[in-house]
Amino acid sequence: MQKDNLTEVPEFFLLGFQTSQDVRIVLFFFLLVVYCGTICGNFLIITLVSTSKNLHTPMYFFISHLSISDILIITDIVPKMLKILLNNGGTMSLIGCITQLYLLCASEASECFLLAVMSYDRYVAICNPLRYSSIMTSGHCMILSILCWLLGFSIILIYIIKTAKLNFCGPNIIDHLFCDIIPLLEVSCSDTFIIHMVIYIMGIPIVIIPTTIIIVSYTYIILAILRIPSNTGRQKAFSTCSSHLIVVSIFYWTMFGVYVVPTKGRTLTMSKVISLLYTVFTPLVNPIIYSLRNKDIRKAVEKCQLSFRRSSRVGNVELF
């Protein structure tokens, strides 16, 4: 295909981990177990929030949307990565590569907005508890969640359209596990200055504004908690936002580790391992954190187990 006297490559070859077959097989089964565990854990949270009446609150509503984002991220990345590990590399079409990048970036951006909204929800719950039910109504929560998804997928679309217009004339080898921002730009034969500018500009609404909302919200939350006279009251208030604070910390530390920390002196293998943190590790630990540190979710799981056992006993009695 000729375009501007440059032969564009129809597909890319992703190298994955260039190591021994035994190591790749171990990584394959490890990622497969992580993928299945992540899908099951996040689907469990979505199911519990949908079916348990005591979880029909704004906080759990946003947690379920966070689980949807985690499912999208890991499903976008891991299945193709597993195939690459088995075959010691794999091809991906240009359209497929751009699509994978779009779904990854859009889901990550939506998660940034969701975490910001969740921090605002915790701010209202702790700093304005008497007005919480009137501010965080079901209608407002629905609007906020829709805005998070629309903003994430629409803002990233600007960058994706710019990236799709780049020329990729060879080499077509990407030494990475998936089509990420930096590896894809490195194999382009076009001037990527405008794309880098777009990325920096998009960082304002996607990263800086949500981060500012989170910092301001938790500043007021901490000040409000410190004004509580009893230790028991302070611990109870902090426990309502501790899970979210841990998830926010993990999410931003992994993102900054990949895109902000200088890559000088970092090996390609190290970069690949670090990229697994926000695409595989974060979606796995989020449901674990919310399930282990949240009494309401644990109670909902116990109720589901009890109801399942009762239905099993009734079924066995009917059989006999």
Secondary structure, 3 states (H helix, E strand, C coil): CEECCEECCCEEEECCCCCCHHHHHHHHHHHHHHHHHHHHHHHHHHHHHHHCHHHCCHHHHHHHHHHHHHHHHHHHHHHHHHHHHHHCCEEEEHHHHHHHHHHHHHHHHHHHHHHHHHHHHHHHHHHCHHHHHHHCCHHHHHHHHHHHHHHHHHHHHHHHHHHHCCCCCCCCEECCCCCCHHHHHHCCCCCCHHHHHHHHHHHHHHHHHHHHHHHHHHHHHHHHHHCCCCHHHHHHHHHHHHHHHHHHHHHHHHHHHHHCCCCCCCCHHHHHHHHHHHHHHHHHHHHHHHHHCCHHHHHHHHHHHHHHHHHHHHHHHHHC
